[in-house]
Amino acid sequence: MIRHDLPPHAWRKSSFSDETDPLCIEMQPTPDSLVAIGDSKARPRGAFVFALHTWATFVHSIRKGTLQPTR
């Protein structure tokens, strides 16, 4: 799902992003307990939202190197 109603002041940059790097992924928690993921250079396009468990599983899989492509 894509959301467009997110407050611009609530975005947080990835800890892997340099403060001067304009190309990054940002996230923010939503009032309805979801996680919004957006592109810092394309905010008008909206942000993808995920259940917290889904996002946490994705991040954990990336960190552990166990993410497998779906077929």
C-alpha positions in Angstrom: 0.0 0.0 0.0 1.2 3.5 -0.7 0.5 6.5 1.6 0.7 10.2 0.9 -0.6 11.6 4.2 2.6 11.4 6.2 4.1 14.3 8.1 7.3 15.6 6.4 9.0 16.3 9.8 8.8 12.6 11.0 11.1 11.0 8.4 14.4 9.4 9.7 17.3 8.6 7.5 19.0 5.2 7.5 21.9 5.0 9.9 23.9 3.9 6.8 23.2 7.3 5.1 25.7 10.1 5.1 24.2 13.4 6.3 25.2 15.1 3.1 23.9 12.3 0.8 20.6 13.3 -0.7 19.9 9.8 -2.1 18.6 7.6 0.7 15.8 5.6 2.0 13.9 7.1 5.0 11.4 5.6 7.4 8.8 6.7 9.9 6.4 5.0 12.1 2.7 5.8 11.4 0.0 6.4 14.0 -1.7 3.2 12.9 1.3 1.1 13.9 2.8 0.6 10.4 6.2 1.5 9.1 6.4 3.9 6.1 9.4 3.6 3.8 10.1 6.5 1.4 12.6 7.8 -1.1 14.0 11.1 0.2 14.3 12.5 -3.3 10.8 11.6 -4.4 8.5 12.2 -1.4 5.6 13.4 -3.6 5.3 9.8 -4.9 4.3 8.6 -1.5 5.7 5.9 0.7 5.2 2.2 1.0 3.8 1.0 4.3 4.3 -2.3 5.9 3.3 -4.0 9.1 6.0 -3.7 11.7 6.6 -7.5 11.8 6.9 -7.7 8.0 9.5 -4.8 7.9 11.4 -6.3 10.8 11.6 -9.7 9.1 12.8 -8.1 5.9 15.6 -6.1 7.7 16.6 -9.1 9.7 16.9 -11.2 6.5 19.1 -8.5 4.9 21.4 -8.3 7.9 21.8 -12.1 8.1 22.2 -12.5 4.3 19.3 -15.0 4.2 16.9 -13.1 1.9 15.9 -15.4 -0.9 14.3 -14.2 -4.2 10.7 -15.3 -4.8 9.8 -17.2 -7.9 
